[in-house]
Amino acid sequence: MLSRRLPYWKATVSDNSQTINQPISNNSSAKNKPKAFSSLLPIFAFIKPYKLMLALALLALLVTAAVNLSLGQGVKFVIDNGFIAGSVEQLQSAILALIGLISLLAVGTFSRFYLMSWLGERVSADMRKAVFNRIVTLHPSYFEENRSGELMSRLTTDTALLQSIIGSSFSMALRSILLLIGGLVMLMVTNFKLTLFVVFSVPIILIPMMIYGRKVRKLAESSQDAIADVGTYAGEIIQNIKVVQSYTHEVKEQDAFAREVEKAFSVAKQRVKQRSYLIAIVIFLTFGAISAMLWVGGMDVLEGQMSAGELGAFIFYAIIVAMSVATIAEVYGELQRAAGSATRLLALLEVESDIKELVSPQVMNNHAQSVISFKEVDFCYPSRPDSAALHQINLAIPTGKIVALVGPSGAGKTTLFELLQRFYDPQKGSISFNDIDITELKLTDLRQAMGMVPQHPILFSSDVWHNIRYGKPQASDEEVISAAKKAHAHEFIEQLPQGYASFLGEQGVRLSGGQKQRIALARAILKDPEVLLLDEATSALDAESEYHVQAALDELMTNRTTLIIAHRLATVIHADLIVVMDQGKIVDQGDHKSLLKSSTLYQRLCELQFDKANAEAN
């Protein structure tokens, strides 16, 4: 959980966090958006565990700033005591002193760059973990309302931008501020009259920074959203490439993607233009002030009011001040852009799951007579609050029995499975597991007691070992192979190029439907759950694959409470209990023979399927 992994973050945001159940992109109103820098402040909570590294980096920053400022006096010493005085010895001493300062500057710059870059990478990694830790604990309805590409953009693009800010831009900003302050002090010490030129130019430079900085921040947020749209669109097309090519929509999708990319480019172009205006104006005003200062200073040297060394030192400090202001202007634009990313990340980190756990959950009871019980359950999906998916569900499932759920599509069968695994909570009624309300159980205990075999098995982009062992991560190789044999999968796995070490491709694309189903069965067998949930596990298979999968299922269901969603009634006529559902309600229940007499819906389903099967056989 996020609170255990990164308690310092939780402590920082808990007072201001609010539950966000709406889509995370473009939701907050302008008046509620935090200011640019205040939105960045919570990010520093991630830096807190690395105070020592930050302190060393700041020390190196102070050293390099001090050495930079000392170089001006070195320049003055070289000019007045070397060039003007015409002394070779003094010139050599001055040059050696200057080389010493430069060497110290190099060491300090190395230390500052390494420490700040390390800090940026470390904080970026922690933030990615924090965001991912939060994502995997969120309720499923959240992912119905938010696109996967949008979430991936937060994990990658936004955290990478913040890494750049912490590791580079933040360091540059601090160094430039120190040099700006120190340079102004040294300017005043060197020549007060010329310093006025620099001081009066600072407010003139800050005004465009404030104006264009706000524009840059707004455009930066829009740019990040546009990039997320591009990634989402591309990911969806790539994931469904066979459908795209089957319908020969390659050119259509290329044109559509090009429009998304051009839209993102248009927003980015506006952002770059505003930043370019900002940098150009700042540089023009800064160096214009330096040019005016050079003219006045040159006249003072000609009139003997100051030495050439003082003018050289003053020019050096003026350039430092000018470059510091220019750097601050550039970093200010980056910080405005980062503020948009910070806002997006914080919005995601503040999302709370709708599925709440008790602080002190009850211990699982393993001796109940009825393993599952639904009592007066009403449920509507969050995305469809006015349409009841389940209504007045009352159902008791005895321990060790095989229970089948049948009915037309949309009857609510899969919804029962989702409520049972507590992906959602019902708006009314209660669900008990082993005589304990599932809201009082620990989520991991509840879900660990169940094994799900879906109609379309989900495989990961890894090898066979990983996909089967997902049911029991600590399982030995022998246990994995034993589970594969029971699932009738061992033979075809052995024929793969690297056997159990064979890479299966994205979503198991290198396997047939029956092979993927048997891998999913092996995973469930390895998990050895108390309750087995089968969602049409054989409906999409050919005859041979169905034979192997059904044989594996028969072995898996032995002495185990099993719930089966079935459209093919031939697979469940021997179930201990058949529950007939229609329009979110239980309309009848019993065994096959009794339902043929009592349920008109069940009779019609049987007639449709068995008459069709007989016709096909004849």
C-alpha positions in Angstrom: 0.0 0.0 0.0 1.1 3.6 -0.7 0.8 4.6 3.0 3.3 1.9 4.0 5.8 2.4 1.2 5.9 6.2 1.3 4.5 7.5 4.7 6.1 10.9 4.3 4.0 11.5 1.2 0.8 10.5 2.9 1.6 12.8 5.8 2.1 15.6 3.5 -1.1 15.4 1.5 -3.6 13.8 3.8 -4.9 17.1 5.2 -5.7 18.4 1.8 -6.6 15.2 -0.1 -10.1 14.6 -1.4 -11.7 11.7 -3.1 -11.7 12.1 -6.9 -14.0 9.7 -8.7 -14.2 11.7 -11.9 -11.9 11.3 -14.9 -8.5 12.9 -14.0 -7.9 14.9 -17.1 -9.2 18.4 -17.6 -11.5 18.2 -14.6 -10.5 20.9 -12.2 -11.8 24.4 -12.7 -9.4 27.3 -13.2 -10.3 29.0 -10.0 -9.5 25.8 -8.0 -6.1 25.2 -9.7 -3.1 25.7 -7.3 -0.6 28.4 -8.2 2.4 27.2 -10.2 4.9 26.9 -7.3 2.5 25.9 -4.6 1.5 22.9 -6.7 5.2 21.9 -6.7 5.6 22.1 -2.9 4.1 18.6 -2.1 6.7 17.1 -4.5 9.4 18.1 -2.0 7.9 15.5 0.4 9.5 12.9 -1.8 12.9 14.6 -1.3 12.6 14.4 2.5 14.1 10.9 3.0 17.2 12.1 1.1 18.1 15.1 3.2 21.8 14.2 3.4 22.2 14.1 -0.4 20.3 17.3 -0.7 22.5 19.0 1.9 25.7 17.8 0.2 24.3 19.1 -3.2 23.5 22.5 -1.6 27.0 22.7 -0.1 28.5 22.0 -3.5 26.2 24.6 -4.9 27.3 27.2 -2.4 31.0 26.4 -3.1 30.6 26.8 -6.8 28.7 30.0 -6.5 31.3 31.4 -4.2 34.1 30.4 -6.6 32.2 31.9 -9.5 32.0 35.2 -7.7 35.7 35.0 -6.7 36.7 34.7 -10.3 35.7 38.4 -10.8 38.3 39.4 -8.3 40.8 37.1 -10.0 40.1 38.9 -13.3 40.7 42.3 -11.7 44.0 41.1 -10.1 45.2 39.7 -13.5 44.4 42.9 -15.3 45.7 45.4 -12.7 48.7 43.5 -11.4 49.7 41.6 -14.5 48.8 43.4 -17.7 48.7 47.0 -16.5 51.7 46.7 -14.0 53.7 44.8 -16.6 55.0 42.3 -14.0 55.6 38.7 -15.2 55.8 37.3 -11.7 52.6 38.9 -10.6 50.9 37.8 -13.8 52.1 34.2 -13.2 50.8 34.3 -9.6 47.5 35.7 -10.7 47.1 33.1 -13.4 48.0 30.3 -11.0 45.5 31.6 -8.5 42.9 31.8 -11.3 43.6 28.2 -12.3 43.2 27.1 -8.7 39.8 28.7 -8.5 38.8 27.1 -11.8 39.9 23.7 -10.6 37.8 24.1 -7.4 34.9 25.2 -9.6 35.2 22.1 -11.7 35.2 19.8 -8.7 32.3 21.7 -7.1 30.3 21.6 -10.4 30.9 17.8 -10.7 29.7 17.2 -7.2 26.6 19.5 -7.6 25.6 18.0 -10.9 26.1 14.4 -9.8 24.3 14.8 -6.5 21.3 16.7 -7.9 21.0 14.3 -10.9 21.1 11.4 -8.5 18.4 13.1 -6.4 16.2 13.7 -9.4 16.5 10.1 -10.6 15.8 8.8 -7.1 12.7 11.0 -6.5 11.4 10.2 -10.0 11.7 6.5 -9.3 9.9 6.9 -5.9 7.1 8.9 -7.6 6.6 6.3 -10.2 6.3 3.6 -7.5 3.9 5.8 -5.6 1.7 6.4 -8.6 1.7 2.7 -9.6 1.1 1.6 -6.0 -2.0 3.9 -6.0 -3.2 2.8 -9.4 -3.2 -1.0 -8.6 -5.3 -0.4 -5.5 -8.1 1.6 -7.1 -11.5 0.2 -7.7 -12.3 -1.1 -11.2 -14.9 1.5 -11.9 -12.2 4.1 -11.9 -10.6 2.5 -14.9 -14.0 2.6 -16.7 -13.8 6.4 -16.5 -10.1 7.0 -17.1 -8.1 5.9 -20.1 -5.1 3.7 -19.7 -3.0 5.9 -21.9 -3.8 8.9 -19.6 -2.6 6.9 -16.6 0.6 5.7 -18.4 1.4 9.3 -19.3 1.5 10.1 -15.6 3.8 7.2 -14.9 6.2 8.2 -17.7 6.0 11.6 -19.2 5.0 13.6 -16.1 7.4 11.9 -13.7 10.2 12.3 -16.3 9.6 16.0 -16.5 9.6 16.3 -12.7 12.9 14.3 -12.7 14.4 16.9 -15.0 13.2 19.7 -12.8 14.5 18.3 -9.6 17.8 16.9 -11.1 18.7 19.8 -13.3 16.4 22.9 -13.4 16.0 23.2 -9.7 19.8 23.2 -9.3 20.2 25.7 -12.0 17.6 27.9 -10.5 19.3 27.9 -7.0 22.7 28.5 -8.5 21.4 31.4 -10.6 19.6 33.0 -7.6 22.8 32.8 -5.6 24.9 34.2 -8.4 22.3 36.9 -9.0 22.4 38.0 -5.4 26.1 37.6 -5.0 26.8 39.3 -8.3 24.6 42.3 -7.4 26.5 42.6 -4.1 29.9 42.5 -5.8 28.7 45.0 -8.4 27.8 47.5 -5.6 31.2 46.9 -4.0 33.0 47.4 -7.3 31.1 50.5 -8.6 27.9 51.8 -7.1 27.0 54.1 -9.9 27.2 51.4 -12.6 25.3 49.0 -10.4 22.2 51.3 -10.7 22.0 50.4 -14.4 21.7 46.7 -13.4 19.4 47.2 -10.5 16.9 49.4 -12.5 16.8 46.8 -15.3 15.8 43.9 -13.0 12.1 44.9 -12.6 11.8 45.5 -16.3 13.0 42.0 -16.9 10.8 40.4 -14.3 7.6 41.8 -15.8 7.7 39.7 -19.0 8.7 36.7 -16.9 5.5 36.9 -14.9 3.3 37.6 -18.0 4.6 34.9 -20.3 5.2 32.4 -17.4 1.5 32.1 -16.8 0.8 31.5 -20.5 3.5 28.9 -20.6 2.0 27.0 -17.7 -1.5 26.8 -19.2 -0.1 25.7 -22.5 2.2 23.1 -20.8 -0.8 21.4 -19.1 -2.6 21.3 -22.5 0.5 19.9 -24.1 0.8 17.1 -21.6 -2.9 16.2 -22.1 -2.4 16.2 -25.9 0.6 13.9 -25.6 -1.5 11.6 -23.4 -4.2 11.5 -26.1 -1.6 10.5 -28.7 -0.3 7.7 -26.5 -3.8 6.4 -25.7 -4.8 6.4 -29.4 -1.6 4.6 -30.5 -1.9 2.1 -27.7 -5.5 1.2 -28.6 -4.7 0.7 -32.3 -1.6 -1.4 -31.7 -3.5 -3.5 -29.2 -6.2 -4.2 -31.8 -4.0 -4.3 -34.9 -5.6 -7.5 -36.2 -9.0 -5.8 -36.3 -7.6 -2.7 -37.9 -5.9 -4.8 -40.7 -8.9 -7.1 -41.0 -11.2 -4.2 -41.9 -8.4 -2.6 -44.0 -8.4 0.6 -41.9 -4.7 1.1 -42.0 -4.8 4.4 -44.0 -7.8 5.6 -42.0 -6.0 5.0 -38.7 -2.8 6.6 -40.1 -4.8 9.8 -40.9 -6.6 9.8 -37.6 -3.3 9.3 -35.7 -1.7 12.1 -37.8 -4.5 14.4 -36.7 -3.9 13.6 -33.1 -0.1 14.2 -33.5 -0.7 17.5 -35.3 -3.1 18.6 -32.6 -0.4 17.9 -30.0 2.2 19.6 -32.1 0.0 22.7 -32.5 -0.3 23.0 -28.7 3.4 22.4 -28.2 4.2 25.0 -30.9 2.2 27.6 -29.0 4.1 26.7 -25.8 7.5 26.9 -27.4 6.6 30.3 -29.0 5.6 31.7 -25.6 8.8 30.4 -24.1 10.9 31.8 -27.0 9.3 35.2 -26.5 10.1 35.1 -22.8 13.8 34.1 -23.3 14.3 36.6 -26.2 12.9 39.5 -24.3 14.8 38.7 -21.2 18.1 38.4 -23.1 17.5 41.6 -25.0 16.7 43.6 -21.9 19.6 42.2 -19.9 22.3 42.7 -22.5 20.9 46.1 -23.4 21.4 47.1 -19.8 25.0 45.7 -20.0 25.7 47.6 -23.2 24.6 50.9 -21.5 26.7 50.0 -18.5 29.7 49.4 -20.7 29.4 52.8 -22.3 29.3 54.6 -18.9 32.0 52.4 -17.5 34.3 53.0 -20.5 33.9 56.7 -20.1 34.8 56.4 -16.4 38.0 54.5 -17.3 39.0 57.1 -19.9 38.4 59.9 -17.4 40.5 58.0 -14.7 37.6 57.5 -12.3 38.1 53.7 -12.2 40.8 51.2 -13.2 40.7 48.9 -16.1 40.7 45.9 -13.6 37.7 47.3 -11.8 35.9 47.6 -15.2 36.9 44.1 -16.1 35.6 42.7 -12.8 32.4 44.8 -13.1 31.8 43.4 -16.7 32.4 39.9 -15.4 29.9 40.3 -12.6 27.4 42.0 -14.9 27.7 39.1 -17.3 27.1 36.7 -14.3 24.1 38.7 -13.3 22.8 38.8 -16.9 23.3 35.0 -17.4 21.7 34.3 -14.0 18.6 36.3 -14.9 18.4 34.6 -18.3 18.7 31.2 -16.7 16.1 32.0 -14.1 13.8 33.1 -17.0 14.3 29.8 -18.8 13.9 27.7 -15.6 10.8 29.7 -14.7 9.2 28.4 -17.9 10.3 24.9 -17.1 8.9 25.2 -13.6 5.6 26.5 -15.0 5.5 23.4 -17.2 6.4 21.1 -14.3 3.6 22.6 -12.3 1.1 21.2 -14.8 2.7 17.7 -14.4 2.7 18.1 -10.6 -1.0 18.9 -10.6 -1.8 15.9 -12.7 0.3 13.6 -10.5 -1.2 14.9 -7.3 -4.7 14.5 -8.6 -4.0 10.8 -9.2 -2.2 10.3 -5.9 -5.2 11.8 -4.0 -7.7 9.4 -5.6 -9.2 7.1 -2.9 -10.5 3.7 -3.7 -14.3 3.2 -3.3 -13.6 -0.3 -1.8 -12.7 0.3 1.8 -11.1 -2.1 4.2 -11.6 -2.2 8.0 -8.7 -1.3 10.2 -9.2 -4.6 12.1 -10.8 -7.1 9.7 -12.2 -10.4 10.8 -10.3 -13.7 10.4 -11.6 -16.0 7.7 -13.9 -18.8 8.9 -13.2 -22.1 7.2 -15.9 -24.2 8.7 -19.1 -22.7 7.4 -21.9 -24.8 5.9 -22.8 -22.2 3.3 -19.7 -20.7 1.7 -21.4 -17.9 -0.2 -24.6 -16.0 0.6 -26.3 -13.1 -1.1 -29.0 -11.3 0.9 -31.4 -8.7 -0.7 -28.6 -7.5 -2.9 -29.3 -4.5 -5.2 -26.5 -3.1 -7.4 -26.0 -0.5 -10.2 -22.7 0.1 -11.9 -21.3 3.6 -11.2 -21.3 4.4 -14.9 -25.0 3.5 -15.1 -26.5 4.6 -11.8 -30.1 4.6 -13.1 -30.0 1.0 -14.5 -30.1 -1.8 -12.0 -27.7 -4.6 -12.9 -28.9 -6.8 -10.0 -32.2 -6.5 -8.0 -33.3 -8.4 -4.8 -30.7 -11.2 -5.1 -31.1 -13.9 -2.5 -28.8 -16.9 -3.0 -27.1 -19.4 -0.7 -24.3 -21.6 -2.2 -23.5 -24.7 -0.1 -19.9 -25.7 0.5 -18.4 -28.2 -2.0 -21.3 -27.9 -4.5 -21.3 -27.0 -8.2 -23.6 -24.1 -8.9 -24.3 -22.9 -12.4 -25.6 -19.5 -13.4 -27.6 -19.5 -16.6 -29.7 -16.9 -18.5 -29.6 -14.6 -21.4 -26.8 -12.0 -21.9 -27.2 -9.0 -19.5 -28.9 -11.1 -16.9 -26.3 -10.2 -14.2 -24.3 -13.4 -14.1 -20.8 -11.8 -14.4 -21.9 -9.0 -12.1 -22.4 -11.6 -9.3 -18.8 -12.7 -9.8 -17.5 -9.1 -9.6 -19.5 -8.4 -6.4 -18.3 -11.6 -4.9 -14.7 -10.7 -5.5 -15.5 -7.2 -4.1 -14.5 -5.3 -7.2 -17.7 -3.3 -6.4 -19.9 -3.0 -3.3 -23.7 -3.3 -3.6 -25.8 -0.3 -2.9 -28.2 -2.4 -0.8 -28.0 -5.8 0.9 -25.0 -7.9 1.9 -22.8 -10.7 0.7 -21.3 -13.2 3.1 -18.3 -15.5 2.6 -18.1 -18.4 5.2 -20.8 -16.6 7.3 -18.9 -13.3 7.4 -19.8 -10.2 5.6 -17.2 -9.7 2.9 -16.8 -6.0 3.8 -15.5 -7.2 7.2 -12.8 -9.4 5.6 -9.4 -8.5 4.4 -9.4 -8.0 0.7 -6.4 -10.2 0.1 -7.9 -13.0 2.2 -11.2 -12.9 0.4 -9.7 -12.9 -3.1 -7.0 -15.4 -2.2 -9.8 -17.9 -1.4 -11.1 -17.6 -4.9 -9.8 -18.7 -8.3 -11.1 -17.1 -11.4 -11.0 -18.7 -14.9 -12.4 -16.1 -17.4 -13.9 -16.7 -20.8 -11.0 -14.8 -22.4 -7.9 -15.7 -20.4 -5.5 -12.9 -19.5 -1.8 -13.8 -20.0 1.2 -11.5 -19.3 4.0 -10.6 -21.7 6.4 -13.1 -20.1 7.2 -16.8 -20.2 5.1 -19.8 -19.2 6.8 -20.1 -15.8 5.6 -16.5 -14.9 2.1 -16.9 -16.2 1.4 -20.2 -14.3 3.3 -19.2 -11.2 1.1 -16.0 -11.0 -1.4 -18.2 -9.2 1.2 -19.0 -6.5 4.4 -16.9 -6.7 6.4 -19.0 -4.3 5.6 -22.3 -6.1 8.5 -24.5 -7.1 9.2 -25.6 -10.7 7.8 -29.1 -9.8 4.5 -27.6 -8.6 4.2 -25.5 -11.7 4.8 -28.5 -13.9 2.3 -30.6 -11.9 -0.4 -27.9 -12.3 0.3 -27.8 -16.1 -0.1 -31.6 -16.3 -3.4 -31.4 -14.5 -4.5 -28.7 -16.9 -3.6 -30.8 -19.9 -1.0 -28.1 -20.8 2.3 -29.9 -20.2 2.4 -31.6 -23.6 2.1 -28.5 -25.7 4.3 -26.4 -23.4 7.1 -28.9 -23.9 6.8 -28.5 -27.7 7.3 -24.7 -27.4 10.8 -23.5 -28.6 12.1 -23.0 -25.0 9.5 -25.1 -23.2 8.4 -23.5 -20.0 10.9 -20.6 -20.6 9.2 -19.7 -23.9 8.1 -16.1 -24.2 4.4 -16.0 -25.0 4.1 -12.5 -26.5 1.8 -9.7 -25.5 -1.4 -11.2 -24.0 -0.2 -14.6 -25.0 -0.5 -13.9 -28.7 1.8 -16.8 -29.6 -0.7 -19.4 -28.3 -4.1 -20.6 -29.6 -7.3 -19.9 -27.6 -7.3 -23.4 -26.2 -3.7 -23.3 -25.1 -4.2 -19.9 -23.4 -7.2 -21.3 -21.6 -5.2 -24.3 -20.3 -2.4 -22.0 -19.1 -5.1 -20.0 -17.2 -6.5 -23.3 -15.8 -3.0 -24.3 -14.7 -2.7 -21.0 -12.8 -6.0 -21.6 -11.0 -5.0 -25.2 -10.2 -1.7 -24.0 -8.7 -3.5 -21.4 -6.6 -5.7 -24.2 -5.2 -8.6 -21.9 -4.2 -11.5 -22.7 -1.9 -14.0 -21.4 -4.4 -13.6 -21.7 -8.2 -15.2 -19.2 -10.5 -15.7 -20.2 -14.1 -16.9 -17.7 -16.6 -17.7 -19.6 -19.8 -14.3 -21.2 -19.7 -15.0 -23.4 -22.8 -17.4 -21.4 -24.9 -14.9 -20.1 -27.4 -13.0 -23.3 -28.0 -12.9 -25.9 -30.7 -13.9 -29.5 -30.0 -10.4 -30.8 -29.3 -9.5 -27.9 -27.1 -12.8 -28.1 -25.3 -12.2 -31.7 -24.5 -8.8 -31.0 -22.9 -10.1 -28.0 -21.0 -13.2 -29.8 -19.8 -11.1 -32.7 -18.6 -8.9 -30.3 -16.7 -12.0 -28.5 -15.2 -13.5 -31.8 -14.0 -10.4 -32.5 -12.0 -10.2 -28.9 -10.8 -13.8 -28.9 -9.6 -13.5 -32.1 -7.5 -14.2 -31.5 -3.8 -14.4 -27.8 -4.4 -17.2 -25.2 -4.3 -17.6 -24.1 -7.9 -19.7 -21.3 -9.6 -20.1 -21.6 -13.3 -21.4 -19.0 -15.7 -22.8 -21.0 -18.7 -24.5 -20.2 -21.9 -24.0 -23.8 -23.2 -26.4 -25.7 -21.0 -25.0 -29.1 -22.0 -21.9 -28.3 -19.8 -24.0 -27.7 -16.6 -26.9 -30.1 -16.7 -25.1 -32.2 -14.0 -24.6 -29.3 -11.6 -25.9 -29.6 -8.1 -27.8 -26.3 -8.4 -28.7 -24.3 -11.5 -29.7 -20.6 -10.9 -31.7 -19.1 -13.7 -31.3 -15.3 -14.0 -33.0 -12.7 -16.2 -32.8 -8.9 -16.2 -30.7 -8.8 -13.0 -33.1 -11.1 -11.0 -33.1 -14.7 -10.0 -36.2 -16.1 -11.6 -35.8 -19.8 -10.6 -33.3 -22.3 -9.2 -33.0 -26.1 -8.9 -31.5 -29.0 -10.7 -31.9 -29.7 -14.4 -34.9 -31.9 -14.2 -36.9 -29.7 -11.8 -36.2 -26.6 -13.9 -37.5 -28.3 -17.0 -40.8 -28.5 -15.2 -40.8 -25.2 -13.3 -39.0 -22.6 -15.4 -40.3 -21.5 -18.8 -37.1 -19.5 -19.5 -34.9 -22.5 -18.8 -37.2 -24.6 -21.0 -36.8 -22.1 -23.8 -33.0 -22.0 -23.4 -32.8 -25.8 -23.5 -35.1 -26.1 -26.5 -33.1 -23.5 -28.5 -29.7 -25.1 -27.7 -30.5 -28.8 -27.8 -32.8 -28.5 -30.9 -30.0 -26.6 -32.6 -27.4 -29.2 -31.6 -29.7 -32.1 -32.8 -30.2 -30.3 -36.1 -26.5 -29.8 -36.6 -25.8 -33.5 -35.6 -28.4 -34.7 -38.2 
